[in-house]
Amino acid sequence: MATIGYVRVSSVDQNPDRQIEAIGDVDKLFIDRASGKDTHRPQLEALRSYVRDGSDDVVKVKSVDRLARSTQDLLALLQEFESKGVSVDFVDAPALSTSTPSGKFTLTVLAAVAEFERELIKERQREGIALARAKGKYQRNPKLTPEQIAEARRLVDEGVPKTRAAAQFGVSRWTLHDALAGKGVYGEH
């Protein structure tokens, strides 16, 4: 079992010493100097590769926002670590530490809330699209230009199968069918 520290500061100018001191003694330390908006950070990637399956390693982080900014990213990272048997302890938020039953419970509730929030966002998006369509303000852009449609029509007239012609233009057979028939975004509804 190893204790691994993870520290993140947002810029090269910021000093990581406060975080390093807060997490205390560790066997290995990873320090990122990058924004937290993205989970593809060099040292976080190195940490993810470093932890071993079934090792009972512990990752120590000063605060939740140092590991991830969004709930979705945080939960994904914690699930990844948990699947390897690695626990994560947050110095400033022990209630979220995955090494305790209460921390696991809290994270399960957070995961449920995050899933609920994603579903609400999807529902609002669908409602917004439906409303915009009803007002004639939402329309997908055609994937084929008029010149490409003319070329596809020529190929099909010469006996080239629609599936092959569609592949040549990087679209599905159904998209090509709609374009040739003047349906959907290629003609009148």
C-alpha positions as CSV (number, residue, x, y, z in Angstrom):
1,M,0.0,0.0,0.0
2,A,1.3,3.4,-1.0
3,T,0.1,6.9,0.0
4,I,0.2,9.1,-3.1
5,G,-0.3,12.8,-3.1
6,Y,-1.9,14.9,-5.8
7,V,-1.5,18.7,-6.0
8,R,-2.9,21.0,-8.7
9,V,-2.3,24.7,-9.1
10,S,-3.9,26.6,-11.9
11,S,-0.8,28.4,-13.2
12,V,3.0,28.2,-13.2
13,D,3.0,31.3,-10.9
14,Q,1.0,29.7,-8.1
15,N,2.8,28.0,-5.3
16,P,1.8,24.4,-4.5
17,D,3.5,24.4,-1.0
18,R,0.3,25.0,1.0
19,Q,-1.3,22.0,-0.6
20,I,1.9,19.9,-0.2
21,E,2.0,20.7,3.5
22,A,-1.7,20.0,4.0
23,I,-1.5,16.5,2.5
24,G,1.5,15.6,4.6
25,D,4.0,12.7,4.1
26,V,3.4,10.7,1.0
27,D,5.3,8.0,-0.8
28,K,4.9,9.6,-4.2
29,L,3.8,13.1,-5.2
30,F,2.2,14.3,-8.5
31,I,2.0,18.1,-9.1
32,D,0.0,19.6,-12.0
33,R,0.3,23.2,-13.0
34,A,-2.9,23.3,-15.2
35,S,-6.5,24.3,-15.2
36,G,-9.0,22.0,-13.4
37,K,-11.6,22.3,-16.2
38,D,-10.0,19.3,-18.0
39,T,-9.2,15.9,-16.5
40,H,-6.5,15.3,-19.1
41,R,-3.7,16.8,-17.1
42,P,-0.2,15.4,-17.4
43,Q,0.4,14.5,-13.8
44,L,-3.2,13.4,-13.2
45,E,-2.7,11.0,-16.1
46,A,0.6,9.8,-14.6
47,L,-1.2,9.3,-11.3
48,R,-4.0,7.3,-12.9
49,S,-1.3,5.1,-14.5
50,Y,0.7,4.8,-11.4
51,V,-1.9,3.4,-9.0
52,R,-2.1,-0.3,-9.1
53,D,-5.1,-2.6,-9.2
54,G,-5.8,-4.2,-5.8
55,S,-3.0,-2.4,-4.1
56,D,-5.1,-0.6,-1.5
57,D,-3.2,2.6,-2.4
58,V,-4.5,5.9,-1.0
59,V,-4.5,9.1,-3.0
60,K,-4.5,12.2,-0.8
61,V,-5.7,15.6,-2.2
62,K,-6.1,18.8,-0.2
63,S,-9.6,19.6,-1.6
64,V,-12.1,18.3,-4.0
65,D,-11.7,21.2,-6.5
66,R,-8.0,20.3,-6.9
67,L,-8.9,16.9,-8.4
68,A,-11.9,18.0,-10.5
69,R,-14.1,21.0,-11.0
70,S,-17.3,19.3,-12.2
71,T,-19.3,16.7,-10.2
72,Q,-19.4,14.5,-13.3
73,D,-15.6,14.5,-13.7
74,L,-15.1,14.0,-9.9
75,L,-17.4,11.0,-9.9
76,A,-15.8,9.5,-13.0
77,L,-12.3,9.8,-11.4
78,L,-13.4,8.4,-8.1
79,Q,-15.1,5.5,-9.8
80,E,-11.9,4.8,-11.8
81,F,-9.9,4.8,-8.6
82,E,-12.4,2.7,-6.7
83,S,-12.4,0.1,-9.5
84,K,-8.7,-0.4,-8.9
85,G,-9.2,-0.7,-5.1
86,V,-7.7,2.8,-4.6
87,S,-9.3,5.1,-2.0
88,V,-9.2,8.9,-2.2
89,D,-8.9,11.1,0.9
90,F,-9.7,14.8,0.8
91,V,-7.9,16.7,3.6
92,D,-10.5,19.6,3.6
93,A,-13.6,17.3,3.0
94,P,-13.2,14.0,4.9
95,A,-16.9,13.4,4.5
96,L,-16.1,12.8,0.8
97,S,-13.2,10.4,1.4
98,T,-13.8,7.1,-0.3
99,S,-12.1,5.2,2.5
100,T,-15.1,5.6,4.8
101,P,-18.6,4.2,4.6
102,S,-20.1,7.7,5.1
103,G,-17.9,9.1,2.3
104,K,-19.0,6.3,-0.1
105,F,-22.6,7.1,0.9
106,T,-22.2,10.8,0.3
107,L,-20.6,10.1,-3.1
108,T,-23.4,7.8,-4.1
109,V,-25.9,10.5,-3.3
110,L,-23.8,13.0,-5.3
111,A,-23.8,10.5,-8.2
112,A,-27.5,10.2,-8.1
113,V,-28.0,14.0,-8.0
114,A,-25.5,14.4,-10.9
115,E,-27.4,11.8,-13.0
116,F,-30.7,13.5,-12.2
117,E,-29.2,16.8,-13.3
118,R,-28.0,15.3,-16.6
119,E,-31.5,14.0,-17.3
120,L,-33.0,17.4,-16.5
121,I,-30.6,19.0,-18.9
122,K,-31.4,16.6,-21.6
123,E,-35.1,17.1,-21.1
124,R,-34.8,20.9,-21.2
125,Q,-32.7,20.5,-24.3
126,R,-35.4,18.3,-26.0
127,E,-38.1,20.8,-25.0
128,G,-36.1,23.7,-26.3
129,I,-35.4,22.0,-29.6
130,A,-39.1,21.1,-30.0
131,L,-40.1,24.7,-29.3
132,A,-37.6,26.0,-31.8
133,R,-38.7,23.6,-34.4
134,A,-42.3,24.6,-33.9
135,K,-41.3,28.2,-34.5
136,G,-39.2,27.2,-37.5
137,K,-35.9,28.3,-35.9
138,Y,-34.2,24.9,-35.5
139,Q,-32.9,23.1,-38.4
140,R,-30.0,20.9,-38.9
141,N,-27.5,21.9,-41.5
142,P,-27.4,19.8,-44.6
143,K,-24.4,17.4,-44.7
144,L,-24.2,17.6,-48.5
145,T,-23.8,20.6,-50.8
146,P,-25.9,20.9,-53.9
147,E,-22.7,20.0,-55.9
148,Q,-22.2,16.9,-53.9
149,I,-25.9,15.9,-54.4
150,A,-25.6,16.4,-58.1
151,E,-22.4,14.2,-58.2
152,A,-24.1,11.6,-56.0
153,R,-27.2,11.6,-58.4
154,R,-24.8,11.1,-61.3
155,L,-23.1,8.1,-59.6
156,V,-26.4,6.5,-58.7
157,D,-27.7,7.0,-62.3
158,E,-24.5,5.3,-63.5
159,G,-25.4,2.2,-61.4
160,V,-23.2,2.9,-58.3
161,P,-25.1,1.5,-55.2
162,K,-26.4,4.2,-52.9
163,T,-24.5,2.7,-50.0
164,R,-21.2,3.1,-51.9
165,A,-22.1,6.6,-53.1
166,A,-23.0,7.6,-49.5
167,A,-19.7,6.2,-48.2
168,Q,-17.8,8.2,-50.8
169,F,-19.3,11.4,-49.4
170,G,-19.0,10.3,-45.7
171,V,-22.8,10.2,-45.0
172,S,-25.3,7.5,-44.3
173,R,-27.4,5.8,-47.0
174,W,-30.4,7.5,-45.4
175,T,-28.9,10.9,-45.6
176,L,-28.1,10.3,-49.3
177,H,-31.6,9.1,-49.9
178,D,-33.1,12.2,-48.3
179,A,-30.8,14.5,-50.3
180,L,-31.6,12.8,-53.6
181,A,-35.4,12.8,-52.8
182,G,-35.3,16.5,-51.6
183,K,-36.6,15.5,-48.1
184,G,-35.8,17.0,-44.7
185,V,-33.2,19.7,-44.7
186,Y,-32.7,19.1,-48.5
187,G,-36.2,20.3,-49.5
188,E,-39.6,21.2,-48.3
189,H,-40.9,19.4,-45.1
